[in-house]
């Protein structure tokens, strides 16, 4: 299980950087969509080490009980302590659960499970109830950072204006993950370091809830993986089969995939793109289009605060998947590739270069704007690009971040 820092970043923003990394490594994104992740809030009874030290006399009482000296009169004789003074202490230890009192004789005190654990760990072990969150698909304990996220009551879903896709929980979940021997870091799953055993779930306590997340289903090599991203952290232990039920054929239920591709082509035309051909489906059943040319308005269009043009593939610049372009996609991803040799391909190649070089150089510390411009200009010349041509292309996008990197007058005016 993996948890990121507590810095809250919108899930779709966090996913964007992950998608970039997957594509850079030659992987492919099959599906990306907002969804509701089912969890169970349960009360568990745990046994944990108390921070209070057990007194030597109390420890001796427990040890004698463990050796079978359980009658109060025998224990008083062996310890050498008046029975009348020993009995109140035996009753107190029984009240704390360290001894069990015979309900018939009332004079026999046996060592309890808590008493055995107390002797084993050298400190008093107590029982306490604690609320924890379990994965509604696998029963695994959730990272404690996810406890900070707002949850959604299933009964209130009908009141929401927009209900994301629901990941279907299992009708039964395994409790094998409640074995503390399998948990290397207890604090990571909201349990105290002092916990030594989970006795079980308190009857009637399980409460189903949902957490808002972003699903990312992707392929690397021959493996198909799924990860769920939240404003804090992620869940990365699910099997792809857990979410494949959400993945429907492109265009379903209104159109077949061929009709869906044709409809998406029409929408791309409205975005200002001229296609080379009618489009096709990749091995994941997702649409792919070759772009011949584009109107100026295309270069200004964005999704999730990123230019569409920065997702178009050309040469060594691999395409980035586009998910929220059309309702037809319904979580599936769209791939755009510039037609090699076209003027559009040249523009895209330069834009992708601009993105790379500005991102790389802006990571350098102690660079004032003028020094940054000089570095970009020198680097561009080394790679055969005219700085002035790049600047004009950047201005066409209207993207403030890029313009500040390439237009001296604009940058210094903003600063």
C-alpha positions as CSV (number, residue, x, y, z in Angstrom):
1,X,0.0,0.0,0.0
2,X,1.3,3.4,-0.9
3,X,0.5,6.8,0.7
4,X,1.7,10.1,-0.4
5,X,2.3,13.2,1.7
6,X,-0.6,15.0,3.4
7,X,-0.5,17.8,0.9
8,X,-4.0,17.8,-0.7
9,X,-3.9,17.8,-4.5
10,X,-7.1,17.3,-6.5
11,X,-7.2,13.7,-7.6
12,X,-7.4,14.5,-11.4
13,X,-4.3,16.7,-11.0
14,X,-2.4,13.9,-9.2
15,X,-3.4,11.5,-11.9
16,X,-2.2,13.7,-14.7
17,X,1.5,13.4,-13.6
18,X,1.1,9.6,-13.2
19,X,-0.3,9.3,-16.7
20,X,2.6,11.3,-18.1
21,X,5.0,8.9,-16.4
22,X,3.1,5.8,-17.7
23,X,3.2,7.1,-21.2
24,X,6.9,8.1,-21.0
25,X,7.6,4.4,-20.0
26,X,5.7,3.1,-23.0
27,X,2.6,2.1,-21.2
28,X,-1.0,2.9,-22.2
29,X,-4.0,4.3,-20.3
30,X,-7.2,2.4,-20.9
31,X,-9.6,4.2,-18.6
32,X,-9.6,7.2,-16.3
33,X,-12.7,8.5,-14.5
34,X,-14.1,9.9,-11.3
35,X,-15.7,7.2,-9.2
36,X,-16.9,6.3,-5.7
37,X,-14.8,3.8,-3.8
38,X,-16.8,1.6,-1.3
39,X,-15.3,1.3,2.2
40,X,-16.6,-0.1,5.5
41,X,-16.2,1.8,8.8
42,X,-16.1,-0.8,11.6
43,X,-15.4,-0.9,15.3
44,X,-12.8,-3.5,16.1
45,X,-11.9,-4.7,19.6
46,X,-8.1,-4.6,19.9
47,X,-5.8,-5.7,22.6
48,X,-3.0,-3.2,23.2
49,X,-0.2,-2.6,25.6
50,X,-1.0,-0.1,28.3
51,X,1.5,2.7,29.0
52,X,1.1,2.0,32.7
53,X,3.6,-0.4,34.2
54,X,2.3,-3.4,36.1
55,X,3.3,-3.5,39.8
56,X,5.7,-6.2,40.9
57,X,3.2,-7.6,43.4
58,X,0.4,-7.7,40.7
59,X,2.8,-9.4,38.3
60,X,3.6,-12.1,40.9
61,X,-0.1,-12.7,41.4
62,X,-0.6,-13.3,37.7
63,X,2.5,-15.6,37.5
64,X,1.2,-17.8,40.4
65,X,-2.3,-17.9,38.7
66,X,-0.5,-19.0,35.5
67,X,1.2,-21.8,37.5
68,X,-2.1,-23.2,38.6
69,X,-2.2,-21.6,42.1
70,X,-5.6,-20.2,41.7
71,X,-7.5,-20.6,45.0
72,X,-7.3,-17.4,47.0
73,X,-6.3,-19.2,50.2
74,X,-3.5,-21.1,48.5
75,X,-2.2,-17.9,46.8
76,X,-2.2,-16.0,50.1
77,X,-0.2,-18.8,51.7
78,X,2.4,-19.0,48.9
79,X,2.8,-15.3,48.6
80,X,2.8,-14.8,52.4
81,X,0.1,-12.2,52.4
82,X,-3.1,-12.0,54.4
83,X,-6.0,-13.4,52.5
84,X,-8.3,-10.6,53.6
85,X,-5.9,-8.1,52.0
86,X,-5.3,-10.2,48.9
87,X,-8.9,-10.7,47.9
88,X,-9.6,-7.0,47.1
89,X,-6.5,-7.1,44.8
90,X,-7.7,-10.3,43.1
91,X,-11.1,-8.7,42.5
92,X,-9.5,-5.6,41.0
93,X,-7.3,-7.7,38.6
94,X,-10.4,-9.6,37.6
95,X,-12.2,-6.4,37.0
96,X,-9.4,-5.3,34.7
97,X,-9.8,-8.6,32.8
98,X,-6.4,-10.0,33.8
99,X,-7.9,-12.8,35.9
100,X,-11.2,-14.6,35.6
101,X,-13.2,-15.4,38.8
102,X,-15.0,-18.7,39.1
103,X,-18.7,-17.9,39.1
104,X,-19.5,-20.8,41.4
105,X,-16.9,-20.9,44.1
106,X,-16.1,-17.1,43.8
107,X,-12.7,-18.0,45.5
108,X,-10.8,-19.3,42.4
109,X,-9.1,-16.9,40.1
110,X,-7.6,-18.2,36.8
111,X,-5.2,-16.3,34.5
112,X,-7.2,-14.8,31.5
113,X,-6.0,-14.3,27.9
114,X,-5.3,-10.7,28.8
115,X,-3.3,-11.8,31.8
116,X,-1.2,-14.2,29.6
117,X,-0.5,-11.4,27.1
118,X,0.4,-9.1,30.0
119,X,3.0,-11.5,31.3
120,X,4.2,-12.1,27.7
121,X,4.8,-8.4,26.9
122,X,5.9,-7.2,30.4
123,X,3.2,-4.5,30.6
124,X,-0.5,-4.6,31.2
125,X,-2.5,-5.4,28.0
126,X,-6.0,-3.9,27.8
127,X,-8.9,-4.2,25.5
128,X,-10.3,-1.1,23.6
129,X,-12.6,-0.5,20.7
130,X,-11.3,1.5,17.8
131,X,-12.9,2.7,14.5
132,X,-11.1,1.7,11.4
133,X,-11.8,1.8,7.6
134,X,-11.7,-1.4,5.5
135,X,-11.6,-1.7,1.7
136,X,-15.1,-2.7,0.6
137,X,-13.6,-5.0,-2.1
138,X,-10.8,-6.8,-0.3
139,X,-11.1,-6.1,3.4
140,X,-7.7,-4.5,3.6
141,X,-7.1,-1.8,6.2
142,X,-7.0,1.6,4.6
143,X,-4.2,4.1,5.1
144,X,-4.8,6.5,7.9
145,X,-4.5,9.6,5.6
146,X,-7.7,8.5,3.9
147,X,-9.5,9.0,7.2
148,X,-9.1,12.8,6.6
149,X,-11.2,12.7,3.5
150,X,-14.9,13.4,3.5
151,X,-17.0,10.3,3.1
152,X,-20.4,9.9,1.4
153,X,-23.3,8.1,3.1
154,X,-24.9,5.7,0.5
155,X,-28.4,6.9,1.7
156,X,-27.5,10.4,0.5
157,X,-26.4,9.5,-3.0
158,X,-29.9,10.4,-4.3
159,X,-29.4,14.0,-3.1
160,X,-26.3,14.6,-5.1
161,X,-26.6,16.6,-8.4
162,X,-23.9,14.4,-9.9
163,X,-23.2,10.8,-8.9
164,X,-19.9,9.3,-10.2
165,X,-19.7,5.7,-11.2
166,X,-19.9,3.3,-8.2
167,X,-17.2,0.6,-7.8
168,X,-19.2,-2.4,-6.9
169,X,-18.3,-3.7,-3.4
170,X,-18.2,-7.4,-2.6
171,X,-21.1,-9.0,-0.8
172,X,-18.6,-10.6,1.6
173,X,-15.1,-9.5,2.4
174,X,-12.3,-11.5,4.0
175,X,-11.1,-10.7,7.5
176,X,-7.7,-12.2,7.0
177,X,-6.2,-8.7,6.8
178,X,-7.0,-8.1,10.5
179,X,-4.1,-10.3,11.4
180,X,-1.5,-8.0,13.0
181,X,1.3,-10.3,12.1
182,X,0.8,-9.2,8.4
183,X,0.9,-5.5,9.2
184,X,4.4,-4.1,9.3
185,X,3.4,-0.5,10.1
186,X,0.4,-0.2,12.4
187,X,0.3,3.5,12.4
188,X,0.0,3.5,8.7
189,X,-3.5,1.9,9.0
190,X,-4.6,3.9,12.0
191,X,-3.7,1.4,14.7
192,X,-1.6,2.2,17.7
193,X,2.0,0.8,17.9
194,X,0.9,-0.8,21.2
195,X,-1.7,-3.0,19.5
196,X,-0.9,-6.7,19.9
197,X,-4.0,-8.4,18.6
198,X,-7.4,-7.6,16.9
199,X,-10.0,-9.8,18.5
200,X,-12.7,-9.1,15.9
201,X,-15.3,-6.7,14.7
202,X,-17.9,-5.4,17.2
203,X,-21.3,-6.7,16.3
204,X,-23.6,-4.3,14.4
205,X,-20.8,-1.7,13.9
206,X,-20.0,-2.0,10.1
207,X,-21.2,1.1,8.3
208,X,-20.8,1.3,4.5
209,X,-19.5,4.6,3.0
210,X,-18.0,5.9,-0.2
211,X,-14.8,7.9,-0.9
212,X,-14.5,10.1,-4.0
213,X,-11.6,9.0,-6.2
214,X,-10.1,9.0,-9.7
215,X,-9.8,5.5,-11.3
216,X,-6.8,4.8,-13.4
217,X,-6.7,1.6,-15.4
218,X,-3.5,1.2,-17.4
219,X,-1.3,-1.4,-19.1
220,X,2.5,-1.7,-18.7
221,X,4.0,-4.5,-20.7
222,X,1.7,-7.5,-20.4
223,X,0.2,-6.4,-17.0
224,X,-3.1,-4.5,-16.6
225,X,-3.1,-2.5,-13.4
226,X,-5.6,-0.3,-11.6
227,X,-4.9,2.4,-9.1
228,X,-7.3,4.7,-7.2
229,X,-6.2,8.3,-6.5
230,X,-7.6,10.5,-3.8
231,X,-6.8,14.1,-2.7
232,X,-4.4,12.4,-0.3
233,X,-2.6,9.2,-1.4
234,X,-3.8,6.3,-3.4
235,X,-4.9,2.6,-3.2
236,X,-2.8,0.3,-5.4
237,X,-3.7,-3.2,-4.2
238,X,-6.9,-3.8,-6.3
239,X,-7.0,-6.3,-9.1
240,X,-8.0,-5.0,-12.5
241,X,-11.0,-7.3,-12.5
242,X,-12.4,-5.2,-9.6
243,X,-13.1,-2.3,-11.9
244,X,-13.4,-3.9,-15.3
245,X,-17.2,-4.0,-14.8
246,X,-17.2,-0.2,-15.3
247,X,-15.5,-0.5,-18.6
248,X,-18.1,-0.7,-21.4
249,X,-17.6,-0.8,-25.2
250,X,-17.0,2.6,-26.8
251,X,-20.3,4.3,-27.5
252,X,-22.4,1.9,-25.3
253,X,-25.4,1.8,-25.0
254,X,-26.5,4.3,-27.8
255,X,-23.9,3.4,-30.5
256,X,-21.6,0.7,-31.6
257,X,-17.8,1.5,-31.5
258,X,-17.7,2.4,-35.3
259,X,-20.5,4.9,-34.9
260,X,-18.9,6.2,-31.7
261,X,-15.6,6.9,-33.6
262,X,-17.5,8.7,-36.3
263,X,-19.3,10.9,-33.7
264,X,-16.0,11.7,-31.9
265,X,-14.5,12.7,-35.3
266,X,-17.3,15.2,-35.7
267,X,-16.6,16.7,-32.3
268,X,-12.9,16.9,-33.1
269,X,-13.8,18.8,-36.2
270,X,-15.7,21.3,-34.1
271,X,-12.6,21.7,-32.0
272,X,-10.8,22.9,-35.1
273,X,-9.1,19.7,-36.3
274,X,-8.9,18.3,-39.8
275,X,-8.4,14.5,-39.7
276,X,-6.4,12.3,-42.0
277,X,-8.8,9.4,-42.3
278,X,-11.8,8.4,-40.1
279,X,-10.1,7.2,-37.0
280,X,-9.6,3.7,-35.6
281,X,-9.6,1.7,-32.4
282,X,-6.4,0.6,-30.5
283,X,-5.9,-2.8,-28.8
284,X,-7.7,-1.4,-25.7
285,X,-10.8,-0.5,-27.8
286,X,-10.1,3.2,-27.5
287,X,-10.2,5.7,-30.4
288,X,-7.1,6.9,-32.2
289,X,-7.1,9.8,-34.8
290,X,-4.4,11.1,-37.1
291,X,-4.5,14.9,-37.4
292,X,-3.6,16.6,-40.7
293,X,-4.1,20.2,-39.7
294,X,-5.7,22.5,-37.1
295,X,-7.3,25.9,-36.9
296,X,-5.7,28.5,-34.5
297,X,-8.6,28.0,-32.0
298,X,-7.4,24.4,-31.3
299,X,-4.1,25.6,-30.0
300,X,-5.9,27.6,-27.2
301,X,-8.2,24.8,-26.1
302,X,-7.5,23.0,-22.7
303,X,-8.8,20.2,-20.6
304,X,-7.9,19.9,-16.9
305,X,-5.8,23.0,-17.3
306,X,-3.6,21.4,-20.0
307,X,-3.5,22.3,-23.7
308,X,-4.9,19.6,-26.0
309,X,-2.0,20.3,-28.3
310,X,0.4,19.1,-25.6
311,X,-1.2,15.7,-25.7
312,X,-0.8,15.2,-29.5
313,X,1.9,12.7,-30.3
314,X,4.7,13.2,-32.9
315,X,8.0,11.4,-33.3
316,X,9.8,10.9,-30.0
317,X,7.0,12.9,-28.2
318,X,4.6,10.1,-27.3
319,X,0.8,10.9,-27.3
320,X,-0.8,11.5,-24.0
321,X,-4.3,10.0,-23.4
322,X,-7.2,12.5,-23.3
323,X,-10.2,11.3,-21.2
324,X,-12.7,14.1,-20.5
325,X,-13.0,15.3,-24.2
326,X,-16.4,13.7,-25.0
327,X,-19.2,12.1,-23.1
328,X,-19.0,9.3,-25.7
329,X,-15.7,8.2,-24.1
330,X,-17.3,7.6,-20.7
331,X,-13.9,7.1,-19.1
332,X,-12.1,5.7,-22.0
333,X,-9.2,7.6,-23.5
334,X,-8.7,9.4,-26.8
335,X,-5.3,9.4,-28.6
336,X,-4.3,12.1,-31.1
337,X,-1.3,11.8,-33.4
338,X,0.0,14.4,-35.8
339,X,0.3,13.3,-39.4
340,X,4.1,13.1,-40.1
341,X,5.4,15.7,-42.5
342,X,2.5,18.1,-42.1
343,X,2.8,21.7,-40.9
344,X,0.7,20.7,-37.9
345,X,3.2,18.0,-37.0
346,X,5.9,20.7,-37.1
347,X,3.9,22.9,-34.7
348,X,3.2,20.1,-32.3
349,X,6.9,19.0,-32.3
350,X,8.0,22.5,-31.4
351,X,5.3,22.9,-28.8
352,X,6.2,19.6,-27.1
353,X,9.9,20.7,-27.2
354,X,8.9,24.0,-25.6
355,X,7.1,22.2,-22.8
356,X,10.1,20.0,-22.1
357,X,12.8,22.6,-22.2
358,X,10.9,25.2,-20.1
359,X,9.9,22.6,-17.5
360,X,13.4,21.3,-17.3
361,X,15.1,24.8,-17.0
362,X,12.5,26.1,-14.5
363,X,13.6,23.4,-12.1
364,X,16.9,25.1,-11.8
365,X,17.2,27.2,-8.7
366,X,18.4,30.9,-8.5
367,X,17.5,31.7,-12.1
368,X,16.1,35.2,-12.6
369,X,13.7,35.7,-15.7
370,X,16.5,37.1,-17.9
371,X,18.9,34.2,-17.2
372,X,16.0,31.8,-17.9
373,X,15.3,33.4,-21.3
374,X,19.0,33.3,-22.2
375,X,19.2,29.6,-21.3
376,X,16.0,28.8,-23.3
377,X,17.3,30.8,-26.3
378,X,20.7,29.0,-26.2
379,X,19.2,25.6,-25.8
380,X,16.7,26.2,-28.6
381,X,19.5,27.3,-31.0
382,X,21.5,24.1,-30.1
383,X,18.4,22.0,-31.1
384,X,17.9,23.9,-34.4
385,X,14.9,26.0,-33.4
386,X,14.5,29.7,-33.9
387,X,13.7,31.4,-30.7
388,X,11.5,34.0,-32.4
389,X,9.5,31.2,-34.2
390,X,9.0,29.4,-30.9
391,X,7.9,32.6,-29.2
392,X,5.2,33.3,-31.9
393,X,4.0,29.7,-31.5
394,X,3.7,30.1,-27.8
395,X,1.7,33.4,-28.1
396,X,-0.7,31.5,-30.4
397,X,-1.6,29.2,-27.4
398,X,-2.5,32.1,-25.1
399,X,-1.1,30.0,-22.3
400,X,0.1,32.3,-19.6
401,X,2.7,29.9,-18.2
402,X,4.3,29.4,-21.6
403,X,4.1,33.0,-22.7
404,X,5.9,34.1,-19.5
405,X,8.7,31.7,-20.4
406,X,9.1,33.1,-23.9
407,X,8.0,36.7,-24.0
408,X,10.4,39.0,-22.1
409,X,8.1,42.0,-22.1
410,X,5.1,40.0,-20.8
411,X,7.1,38.2,-18.1
412,X,8.7,41.4,-16.7
413,X,5.3,43.2,-16.8
414,X,3.7,40.3,-14.8
415,X,6.6,40.2,-12.3
